[in-house]
Amino acid sequence: MPDESQLLQNIIEKLTELADLSKKQAYARNDDNVKLATDLDYRLDLVHESKERCVGAWVQHVRDHGC
């Protein structure tokens, strides 16, 4: 089972990925690249869901261990 620092690192990684994908999507939309922007939107949804699971795991860890 991951410790609290690993759980927080997982959240940071997902947030970083969200920021990167968002930036790429903004550029794609600015360039009128609808296909790329749409593909990135799908990927953003997946990463956001993954980030939410990471946050949930961290919250549960804090509840279980009183961190």
C-alpha positions as CSV (number, residue, x, y, z in Angstrom):
1,M,0.0,0.0,0.0
2,P,1.4,3.4,-0.9
3,D,2.3,5.8,1.8
4,E,0.9,9.4,2.1
5,S,3.9,11.0,0.2
6,Q,3.4,8.6,-2.7
7,L,-0.3,9.3,-2.8
8,L,0.4,13.0,-2.9
9,Q,3.0,12.5,-5.6
10,N,0.4,10.6,-7.7
11,I,-2.0,13.6,-7.4
12,I,0.8,16.0,-8.4
13,E,1.6,13.9,-11.5
14,K,-2.0,13.9,-12.6
15,L,-2.3,17.7,-12.0
16,T,0.9,18.2,-14.1
17,E,-0.5,16.0,-16.8
18,L,-3.8,18.0,-16.8
19,A,-1.9,21.3,-17.1
20,D,0.1,20.0,-20.0
21,L,-2.8,18.6,-21.9
22,S,-4.8,21.8,-21.2
23,K,-2.0,23.9,-22.7
24,K,-1.8,21.6,-25.7
25,Q,-5.6,21.8,-26.2
26,A,-5.5,25.6,-26.0
27,Y,-2.9,25.7,-28.7
28,A,-4.9,23.3,-30.8
29,R,-8.0,25.3,-30.5
30,N,-6.1,28.5,-31.3
31,D,-4.8,26.8,-34.4
32,D,-8.3,25.6,-35.3
33,N,-7.2,22.0,-35.1
34,V,-10.5,20.6,-34.1
35,K,-9.5,16.9,-34.3
36,L,-6.5,17.4,-32.0
37,A,-8.5,19.6,-29.6
38,T,-11.2,16.9,-29.5
39,D,-8.7,14.1,-28.9
40,L,-7.1,16.1,-26.1
41,D,-10.5,16.8,-24.6
42,Y,-11.1,13.0,-24.4
43,R,-7.6,12.5,-22.8
44,L,-8.3,15.4,-20.4
45,D,-11.5,13.6,-19.2
46,L,-9.6,10.4,-18.6
47,V,-6.8,12.0,-16.7
48,H,-9.3,14.1,-14.6
49,E,-11.0,10.9,-13.6
50,S,-7.7,9.3,-12.7
51,K,-6.8,12.4,-10.7
52,E,-10.1,12.1,-8.8
53,R,-9.3,8.5,-8.0
54,C,-5.9,9.5,-6.7
55,V,-7.4,12.2,-4.5
56,G,-10.0,9.7,-3.2
57,A,-7.2,7.2,-2.3
58,W,-5.3,10.0,-0.5
59,V,-8.5,11.1,1.4
60,Q,-9.2,7.5,2.4
61,H,-5.6,7.0,3.6
62,V,-5.8,10.1,5.7
63,R,-9.1,8.9,7.2
64,D,-7.6,5.4,7.9
65,H,-4.3,6.6,9.3
66,G,-5.1,10.0,10.8
67,C,-2.4,11.7,8.8
